Amino acid sequence: MANAITLNLRGEKFFVRQADRNDTNTIVNYLATRFVVEEPHCRSINMTVADGTSILPLILDSAIDHGMTQLVYESDGKTLAGLRIWGIGERHPKEDKPWPELTYNASLLAKLLIQAKDEFWKIIDPNVQRVLRREITSVAAHHQRKGIAKFLATYQADDESLKNLQVQGIVSKASSLANQRLLLSQGYKLIYEIKHSDFLDDNGNQIFKCDDGKIYTPKEHYYPKATYLQRSKMASNVHVLVIVSNRRDHRDCRWQG
């Protein structure tokens, strides 16, 4: 593939290339038919493809122009094996577009995402003004546990890349326990938690009741690269993890930090 890098993982070849706006339909269609079906919170409220195509273009639109969204293809160069959407978050964005009208289920997910982002800025060091946001990472089920997610979690997350982006760290959400552990092993720590039992609709009913036995929990993480921050003196060396959880009690989660 032109303008692609090659990955050799467990005897399989994959190609990775940067996405642009021409890939919008491909990304939205992939996520609306896979991520929306597999992601525990989307599944718990029975989100449909229509719900996905209501909210996904908005998430992608805010990120695509920053050059950090990557597509992973199978060896044929045509079939998506996974992707990530990364963008930039600012404490005081120059243009803060309001969310348009969404489908009901999409609006529930949007409410969750907005609350996590708003709380992040309230809690994090006030000197932090600009961060890299990991919005979505999705790997096709039959390609999981091959190293694709780990690659996507670290590619372009080095000190030099963060310096070029003029960001002070990385904020990430993860909805599976495996992904959370992966990120926490890379230096993320918990600072804020939204419990499912506290996230209610207008009638006081719990919105998200995830049924997966692995206790999936979408999380928002923050990771300032220590060496870069020490050079720039822009912020303290803090790693952040915001959890949205269907557990009432996290005392048994040793990985919280």
Secondary structure by P-SEA (a helix, b strand, c coil): cccbbbbbcccbbbbbbbbcccaaaaaaaaaaaccccccaaaaaacccaaaaaacaaaaaaaccccccbbbbbcccccccccbbbbbbbbcccccccccccccaaaaaaaaaaaaaaaaaaacccccccbbbbbccccccccccccaaaaaaacccccaaaaaaacccbbbbccccaaaaaaaaaabbbbcbbbbcccccccccccccccccccbbbbbbbbbccaaaaaaaccccbbbbbbbbccccccccccccc
